[in-house]
């Protein structure tokens, strides 16, 4: 469904939204009456995939001896070290204006913290 050669998919169109139509109402008084989404028909499992997660956490620390049995530890930690955006899954609610779009991220951008610890 849209992942073949030449497919031009991006965050605004993560999968081919033209492959979906609304279900017709069986037994409705008027022909061609459309009702809300009733699922995805007879499609298989794992129909929608989300972007892969690539998150590196990195830390450096150094211990400094102050006196016997006492030391100070300096730490630098970085979460999402490569600052790669971690996109959430696309909107799967058929009929929404954002159907098939990725509109948010799962984690924050790169975060760093420094720490100083006295160990005795």
PEJOLIN-V417009 format. One record per pair of residues at least 12 apart in sequence whose C-alpha atoms are under 8 Angstrom apart, sorted by the first residue. I is the first residue (numbers start at 1). J is the second residue. Records with the same first field share a line. If there is no record, write none. Layout:
BEGIN
I=J  J
END
This chain:
BEGIN
1=15  16  19
2=15  16
3=15
11=101  102  103
12=100  101  102
13=100  101  102
14=90  100  101  102
15=48  100
16=100
17=99  100
20=40
22=34  35  36  37  38
23=35  36  37  38
36=95
37=94  95
48=92
49=89
50=88  89  90
51=86  87  88  89
52=86
53=86  87
54=84  86
55=79  80  81  82  84  86
56=79  80  81  82
57=77  78  79  80  81
58=77  78  79  81
59=75  76  77  78
60=75  76  77
61=73  74  75  76
62=74  75
69=120
70=118  119  120
71=118  119  120
72=116  117  118  119
73=115  116  117  118  119
74=114  115  116  117
75=114  115  116
76=112  113  114  115
77=112  113  114
78=110  111  112  113
79=110  111  112
80=108  109  110  111
81=110  111
82=110
83=109  110
84=109
85=105  107  108  109
86=105  106  107
87=102  104  105  106
88=102  103  104  105  106
89=102
90=102  103
91=103
END
